Amino acid sequence: MRFARVVRALAAVSALALLPTLAFAQGAMTNGANHAGTIGGPGEVDVWTFSATQGEAIIVRIGEVVRIPDSGFNPWIRVLDTGGNLVFGGSQSNSLVAEVSTTAALTGTYTVEVRSNDAGLDGEGDYVLRLARAPEGQTAGDEGGQLVSGAAHPGVIDIGDLDIWTFTAAQNDTFIVRIGEDLPGAPDPGFNPWIRVFDTQGSLVFGGSQSNTLVTEVSGTASLGGTYTVVVTTGDANYDGTGAYDLRLATARDMTSVPGGDEGGE
């Protein structure tokens, strides 16, 4: 009997060794929050989920928490729709930061798989995963919130970061959203401010994605009344720049109402 139990145990171990890559469920993602995880063994896959409504814009970005010496981890994310199919452009990897941006084709639960895409698929490392959905405001964990016309809204972009801001506009209001980098002095941290502005339905407004080395802006007219979403990140070549910024909003109705601490007014 004891011999039989040993044989069965060995058989079970052998069967596990033949299984495909194991997945370790991590839980639900919150809009704007920082979700930390670790790929702790060769071939490990972390699995996260989030809910989305049909037509919403979805941005998922992952950033490696750098170890010294480098652990060989190359962040790789795959975003699957409600039926388990890869969304359009839904598989992205890079040395430090990777991003998937898409539109929800169906309402329901979406899945994000995290793994390493180094040459041997065996890299290990720590990461932070972030989600931005539009139209959807910042709900937890980082810079973001409601924009006030005329005020300066400071923020910081870490590796792989996404900050979510919102503002309210009436139909046919004109608006200007401008971002400027707060330079800390030499050397330049490689941060290229990038803003994306989404309308009340989650569609990118006309000309609504702009990036530059120091300052950039999006201007437009509100096609619908309601809440607009601004997603701030870095648009440098490898998406891994970090830095501080000030974000500003001017709307036609509120241009003469300027909070204390800045020039302007009637």
Residue pairs with C-beta under 8 A, 6 or more apart in sequence:
21 43
21 44
21 45
21 115
22 43
22 44
22 45
23 45
23 46
23 47
23 113
24 44
24 45
24 46
24 47
25 46
25 47
26 35
26 37
26 46
26 47
26 48
26 114
27 48
27 49
28 48
28 49
28 50
28 51
29 35
29 48
29 49
29 50
29 112
29 129
29 131
30 131
30 139
30 140
30 141
31 50
31 131
31 132
31 133
31 136
31 137
31 138
31 139
31 140
31 164
32 130
32 131
32 132
32 137
32 138
32 139
32 140
32 141
32 142
32 144
32 162
32 163
32 164
33 130
33 131
33 139
33 140
33 141
33 142
34 128
34 130
34 141
34 142
35 48
35 128
35 129
35 130
35 131
36 65
36 126
36 127
36 128
36 129
37 46
37 48
37 114
37 126
37 127
37 128
37 129
38 46
38 124
38 125
38 126
38 127
39 46
39 73
39 114
39 115
39 116
39 123
39 124
39 125
39 126
39 127
40 124
41 124
42 120
42 121
42 122
42 124
43 115
43 121
43 122
44 115
44 124
45 113
45 114
45 115
46 113
46 114
46 115
47 111
47 112
47 113
47 114
48 111
48 112
48 114
48 129
49 109
49 110
49 111
49 112
50 109
50 110
50 112
50 131
50 133
51 108
51 109
51 110
52 58
52 104
52 107
52 108
52 110
52 133
53 104
53 107
54 104
54 105
54 106
54 107
55 103
55 104
55 201
55 202
55 203
56 103
56 104
56 133
56 134
56 135
56 136
56 202
57 101
57 102
57 103
57 104
57 132
57 133
57 134
57 198
57 202
57 203
57 204
57 229
58 79
58 87
58 100
58 101
58 102
58 103
58 104
58 110
58 131
58 132
58 133
59 99
59 100
59 101
59 131
59 132
59 133
59 162
59 196
59 231
60 77
60 79
60 99
60 100
60 101
60 112
60 129
60 130
60 131
61 97
61 98
61 99
61 100
61 129
61 130
61 132
61 160
61 161
61 162
61 233
61 239
62 75
62 77
62 97
62 98
62 99
62 114
62 127
62 128
62 129
62 130
62 160
63 75
63 96
63 97
63 127
63 128
63 130
63 158
63 159
63 160
63 161
63 240
64 73
64 74
64 75
64 95
64 96
64 97
64 125
64 126
64 127
64 159
64 160
65 125
65 126
65 127
65 128
65 159
66 96
66 159
67 73
67 125
67 126
71 123
71 124
71 125
72 116
72 118
72 122
72 123
72 124
72 125
73 116
73 118
73 123
73 124
73 125
73 126
73 127
74 93
74 94
74 95
74 116
74 117
74 118
74 123
75 93
75 94
75 96
75 97
75 98
75 114
75 116
75 117
75 125
75 127
75 160
76 91
76 92
76 93
76 98
76 114
76 115
76 116
76 117
77 91
77 92
77 93
77 98
77 100
77 112
77 113
77 114
77 129
78 86
78 90
78 91
78 100
78 112
78 113
78 115
79 86
79 87
79 90
79 91
79 100
79 102
79 110
79 111
79 112
79 113
80 86
80 87
80 90
80 110
80 111
80 112
80 113
81 87
81 104
81 105
81 106
81 108
81 110
82 106
82 107
82 108
82 109
82 110
83 106
84 111
87 100
87 102
87 105
87 110
88 102
89 100
89 101
89 102
90 100
90 102
91 100
92 98
92 99
92 100
93 117
94 238
94 239
94 240
95 238
95 240
96 159
96 160
96 238
96 239
96 240
97 159
97 160
97 238
97 239
97 240
98 239
99 233
99 239
103 202
104 110
104 202
112 129
112 131
114 127
114 129
115 121
116 122
116 123
116 124
116 125
127 160
128 158
128 159
128 160
128 161
129 160
130 160
130 161
130 162
131 162
132 162
132 164
132 229
132 231
133 202
134 164
134 198
134 202
134 229
134 231
135 166
135 198
135 199
135 200
135 201
135 202
135 226
135 227
135 228
135 229
136 164
136 229
137 144
137 145
137 146
137 164
137 166
137 227
137 229
138 144
138 145
138 163
138 164
138 165
138 166
142 161
142 163
143 154
143 155
143 156
143 163
144 155
144 163
144 164
144 165
145 153
145 165
145 166
146 165
146 166
146 167
147 153
147 165
147 166
147 167
147 177
147 230
147 247
147 249
148 249
148 259
149 167
149 249
149 250
149 251
149 253
149 254
149 255
149 257
149 258
150 248
150 249
150 250
150 254
150 255
150 257
150 258
150 259
150 262
150 264
151 248
151 249
151 258
151 259
151 261
151 262
152 246
152 247
152 248
152 261
152 262
153 165
153 246
153 247
153 248
153 249
154 182
154 244
154 245
154 246
154 247
155 163
155 232
155 244
155 245
155 246
155 247
156 242
156 243
156 244
156 245
157 163
157 191
157 232
157 233
157 234
157 241
157 242
157 243
157 244
157 245
158 242
159 240
159 242
160 239
160 240
161 233
161 234
161 242
162 231
162 232
162 233
163 231
163 232
163 233
164 229
164 230
164 231
164 232
165 229
165 230
165 231
165 232
165 247
166 227
166 228
166 229
166 230
167 175
167 177
167 227
167 228
167 230
167 249
167 251
168 226
168 227
168 228
169 175
169 222
169 225
169 226
169 228
169 251
170 222
170 225
170 253
171 222
171 223
171 224
171 225
172 221
172 222
173 221
173 222
173 225
173 251
173 252
173 253
174 219
174 220
174 221
174 222
174 251
174 252
175 219
175 220
175 221
175 222
175 228
175 249
175 250
175 251
175 252
176 217
176 218
176 219
176 249
176 250
176 251
177 195
177 197
177 217
177 218
177 219
177 230
177 247
177 248
177 249
178 215
178 216
178 217
178 247
178 248
178 250
179 193
179 195
179 215
179 216
179 217
179 232
179 245
179 246
179 247
179 248
180 193
180 214
180 215
180 245
180 246
180 248
181 191
181 192
181 193
181 213
181 214
181 215
181 243
181 244
181 245
182 243
182 244
182 245
182 246
183 214
184 243
184 244
189 241
189 242
189 243
190 234
190 236
190 240
190 241
190 242
190 243
191 234
191 236
191 241
191 242
191 243
191 244
191 245
192 211
192 212
192 213
192 234
192 235
192 236
192 241
193 211
193 212
193 214
193 215
193 216
193 232
193 234
193 235
193 243
193 245
194 209
194 210
194 211
194 216
194 232
194 233
194 234
194 235
195 209
195 210
195 211
195 216
195 217
195 218
195 230
195 231
195 232
195 247
196 204
196 208
196 209
196 230
196 231
197 204
197 205
197 208
197 209
197 218
197 220
197 228
197 229
197 230
198 204
198 205
198 208
198 228
198 229
198 230
198 231
199 205
199 222
199 223
199 224
199 226
199 228
200 224
200 225
200 226
200 227
200 228
201 224
202 229
205 218
205 220
205 223
205 228
206 220
207 218
207 219
207 220
208 218
208 220
209 218
210 216
210 217
210 218
211 235
222 228
230 247
232 245
232 247
233 239
234 240
234 241
234 242
234 243
255 264
256 264
256 265
256 266
257 265
258 264
258 265
